[in-house]
Amino acid sequence: MDSKKLLEVVVKAADDKKALDIIALDVAEVSGIADYFVIMEAMNARQLDAIADNIADQAELAGVQAAGHIEGDARTGWVLIDLGDIVVSVFGHDERSHFNLEKLWSDAPLVDVSAYISE
């Protein structure tokens, strides 16, 4: 599966569980790690786990394994999902503000994912 299609799967899965402030950064030109970083936040610990689980489940249904490439949980306030070409960070609000990955990767252009998010 190409990374653009996987990006759509990830964003829709996050949106299905009501993730907040979903952004995608095109890091292909500034990092050899992945094509996209996707960052979002959850309102509480239960939602954080639900978002991360749904992303992993939907990626697996699309043929991309996340099993074994998931770090953190709701207790840590940050779950990182490594899907190869896409790295997903699901944060609690305080953790997102603290780590401020958007600033860290400010050289990477934002990707318009609004078409994948329901209104």
N, C-alpha and C positions, 0 to 999 in steps of 0.2 A: 504494500500500500504506500502510495506516495505521501510525503509529509504534509502537503496541503490538505489532502482528504482526511488524514489522521487529525489534523488541527480542527477540522470541522467536527469530527466525532468527539473530540475532547471538549470543545466549547459547548456543543449541544448537551453532552452528558452533564457538564457542570451546571448549565442553565436549567436542565431538568430538575436539579436538586436546589435551585434558587441561589446559586453562588452569586456573590456580590462583586461588582467592579472587576469583571473579567477582562484582562488585557493579554495580548499576545505580542511578543517582540520577535522580530526576525533577526536572529543572532548568527545566521549563516556566514556573514561577512566579517563578524567581529569575534567569533569563537569557533573553534574546531570541535566543540562538544556536541552541538545539536543544530538543527535548522531553526527551531522555535523554542522560546521559553513562554509558558503560559502561567500567569499569576492571577490569583483570585483570593477572595476571603469568604469566610463563613461567619454566621452570626453567633454560633455557639459550638461546643465540642461535638454534640451529636450530629449537627449538620456537617461539620468538618469531616467526620468519618463517613457520612452518607455520600458526600460529594466525591471524596477520594475513592470509595468503593465503587460508585457508579462509573467514574472515569475508567477505572481498571477493568470493570466488567464490560463496558461498551467497547473499549479498545480490544479486549480479548475476543468479543463477538466479531470484531472487524479483522481479526487475524493477527493482532499484535499483543504479545505477552508482556504483562507488567509484573507478573508473579516473581518475587525475589528481587525486584528492583523498586521496592517501595520502602521508604525510610520515614520514621516518625509516626505519630498518631495524635489523637485529639489531646492527650495529656501534655504533649510537647507544644501544641499550638501550631504545628507546621508538619504537613505531610508532603514529601517529595516523591513524585512518581516519574521514573525514568522509562520512557517509551522509545528510547533510541534516538530518533530524529526529533523528538519533542520531550522536553523536561517540564513537568507540571509542578507548581508549588501551590498548595492550598493552605492558607494561613488563617489564624484567628486575627481579629482586628489589631490587637496590641503587637503581636508578632510581626505582622506585615509592616506596621509603622516602624518598628524597631530595626528590622533588617533592610527595608527600603531597597529591594532588588531593582525596582524601576530606575532608581538613581544610579545604582551600580552598573546597570546595563544601558545607560542613557545614550550610548553611541548607536544602539540598535534601533532601527525604525519600528514604530508601532504598526501592527497589522490590523486592518479594519475587519473585525469579526462580528459586526453588528448584524449581518445577514444570518448568522447562526444563532442569534439570541432572540427569544420571543419577547414581544412587547407586553 
